[in-house]
Amino acid sequence: MTPKVAQFLAESRPATPCLVLDIDRVEDNFRAIHQALPLARIYYAVKANPAAPILERLVSLGSSFDAASFEEVRMCLDAGAAPLEISFGNTIKKISAIQGAYAAGVTMFAFDSQEELEKLAKHAPGSRVYCRLLVENKGADWPLSRKFGTTVQSARDLMIRAAELGLDPYGLSFHVGSQQMDTAAYEVAIGQVGMLFTDLRDAGVNIRMVNLGGGFPVRYREEVPTVDKFANAIMHAMTEHFGNDLPEILIEPGRSMVGNAGVVHAEVVLVSRRIPGDPTRWVYLDIGRFGGLAETEGESIKYRIETQHDGDATGPVCIAGPTCDGADIMYERSNYQLPLSLEMGETVNLMSTGAYVTTYASQRFNGFAPLAEHYI
Ligand SMILES: *Cc1c(COP(=O)(O)O)cnc(C)c1O
């Protein structure tokens, strides 16, 4: 955790559960990504954490934004983003959302089907559109693949059709899956995009942009490759497939922009040994699957947990949330160990929880308030 977060926790002793997020760390992340990929324009994936202080800081740094809904478009505009710096990147958009964004001056939209393309032609005429390709999500701890994207062949047809419908056939996109650990995922996807790009150019389509999506990982329990490592692999693949004639490059980091800037501060509600003879203790926190830790589903994202007793002898634990729902278990099979000296009433910190937590918190399920947030 950053010194600022540590100091805030020590001095303010905020009520739990809460997220404490250091905005300066977001700025550091933005600068690091920009430095690693200077040729890429950064579109922050707002859904990772849409808090106004984050958006405002990113606006001041010259970031662009990837919005998933009209509400997110609104949040970006309210934070001071120019409409031309906002991409409506969800391939599934309500007509009213397309109309609202277009009326607000947004002119860049994603699609992955003929049906959505026709909606865009009708309700956002003349806009820059880009087609999302279905790519392999192997290597990602939080894959997205099955729900989005189309085949290379269909993308080709749709991009030609886009021009016929009076839209601007701007580019192609993909997403290699979130918390992607393997740089090869980008290399393979860039290869696919490169071939289609050339093919479309030859067919007379004025295509000029490649959107590499998000996916860069955050360090949770395990080490992850650095941003530089991904950047090197990406630029190597871009040069290999595009030569000196590089297209405009976009990236949409979400998790890697805000994840390591935040800490969830939580209370241990109970440490119990319900099953006599079982060495595994059950540790119940005042935050769980419904309080914002939705990415623990399938134990996909494994947050690192710090206690006041780190360094003491540990024993196996199952870790669960406070609600009366049987699904409200975070970790049962991932070999979590916590200090034997950990007691109820103490606080713990879930590290690198700045992304995909606050907005996943339910509205008063079991009466619990949504997660409190402190941006410092
Ligand atoms: C969620 C999402 C992102 C952000 O992905 P991360 O893995 O958090 O970096 C980027 N682009 C699109 C289209 C998304 O849906």
The ligand as an SDF file (V2000), in Angstrom:
LIG
                    3D

 15 15  0  0  0  0  0  0  0  0999 V2000
  -13.2590   -4.1230  -19.3600 C   0  0  0  0  0  0  0  0  0  0  0  0
  -12.7030   -3.5810  -20.6160 C   0  0  0  0  0  0  0  0  0  0  0  0
  -11.4310   -3.0080  -20.6230 C   0  0  0  0  0  0  0  0  0  0  0  0
  -10.5190   -2.9760  -19.4170 C   0  0  0  0  0  0  0  0  0  0  0  0
   -9.9140   -4.1980  -19.2230 O   0  0  0  0  0  0  0  0  0  0  0  0
   -8.8020   -4.4070  -18.0850 P   0  0  0  0  0  0  0  0  0  0  0  0
   -8.5190   -5.8520  -18.1590 O   0  0  0  0  0  0  0  0  0  0  0  0
   -9.4210   -3.9920  -16.7940 O   0  0  0  0  0  0  0  0  0  0  0  0
   -7.6390   -3.5670  -18.4330 O   0  0  0  0  0  0  0  0  0  0  0  0
  -10.9740   -2.4730  -21.8140 C   0  0  0  0  0  0  0  0  0  0  0  0
  -11.7300   -2.4980  -22.9270 N   0  0  0  0  0  0  0  0  0  0  0  0
  -12.9670   -3.0300  -22.9580 C   0  0  0  0  0  0  0  0  0  0  0  0
  -13.7450   -3.0110  -24.2130 C   0  0  0  0  0  0  0  0  0  0  0  0
  -13.4850   -3.5990  -21.8010 C   0  0  0  0  0  0  0  0  0  0  0  0
  -14.6980   -4.1450  -21.8380 O   0  0  0  0  0  0  0  0  0  0  0  0
  1  2  1  0
  2  3  1  0
  2 14  2  0
  3  4  1  0
  3 10  2  0
  4  5  1  0
  5  6  1  0
  6  7  2  0
  6  8  1  0
  6  9  1  0
 10 11  1  0
 11 12  2  0
 12 13  1  0
 12 14  1  0
 14 15  1  0
M  END
$$$$
